[in-house]
């Protein structure tokens, strides 16, 4: 049987990736989580982060356009 654990580490405040693929993530409480990943996993992680950021930017742009249109129609 394999035992796993899920933790809620709080808000991430910093991160570091070393040359050997070891990643260190620190949180707002000063705790650190260290893990390693191969290049394929790191590419997948980077792609998912970029996809998330692209979606957030699009959402913000739509909200701004909607607010600008409302502001212009109120004028």
C-alpha positions in Angstrom: 0.0 0.0 0.0 1.2 3.5 -0.9 0.6 6.2 1.6 0.2 9.7 0.3 -0.5 13.1 1.9 -2.2 16.2 0.7 -1.2 19.5 2.4 -2.6 23.0 2.2 0.7 25.0 2.4 -0.9 28.4 2.3 0.0 31.2 -0.1 3.2 30.7 -2.2 5.5 33.7 -1.8 8.6 32.5 -3.6 10.1 29.7 -5.8 13.4 28.5 -7.1 14.4 26.0 -9.7 17.9 24.6 -9.5 19.9 23.3 -12.4 19.3 19.7 -11.5 15.5 20.2 -11.6 15.0 20.5 -7.9 12.3 23.0 -7.1 11.9 24.9 -3.8 8.6 26.7 -3.0 8.2 28.8 0.1 5.0 30.0 1.6 3.9 33.0 3.7 4.6 31.2 6.9 8.3 30.7 6.0 7.9 27.0 5.3 9.6 25.4 2.3 8.6 22.5 0.1 11.3 20.9 -2.0 10.7 18.4 -4.9 12.3 17.3 -8.1 10.9 16.9 -11.6 12.2 15.9 -14.9 12.2 18.2 -17.9 8.8 16.9 -19.3 7.0 17.5 -16.0 8.6 21.0 -15.8 7.4 21.8 -19.4 3.9 20.6 -18.5 3.9 22.7 -15.4 5.1 25.8 -17.3 2.5 25.3 -20.0 -0.3 25.0 -17.4 0.8 28.1 -15.6 1.0 30.0 -18.9 -2.5 28.7 -19.9 -3.9 29.9 -16.6 -2.2 33.3 -16.9 -3.4 33.7 -20.5 -7.0 33.0 -19.4 -6.7 35.5 -16.5 -5.4 38.2 -18.8 -8.2 37.6 -21.2 -10.8 37.7 -18.4 -9.4 41.0 -17.1 -9.3 42.5 -20.6 -13.0 41.5 -21.2 -14.0 43.0 -17.8 -12.1 46.2 -18.6 -13.7 46.5 -22.1 -17.1 45.9 -20.5 -16.4 48.6 -17.8 -15.1 51.0 -20.5 -18.2 50.4 -22.7 -20.5 51.1 -19.7 -18.5 54.2 -18.8 -18.7 55.5 -22.4 -22.4 54.9 -22.6 -23.0 56.7 -19.3 -21.2 59.8 -20.6 
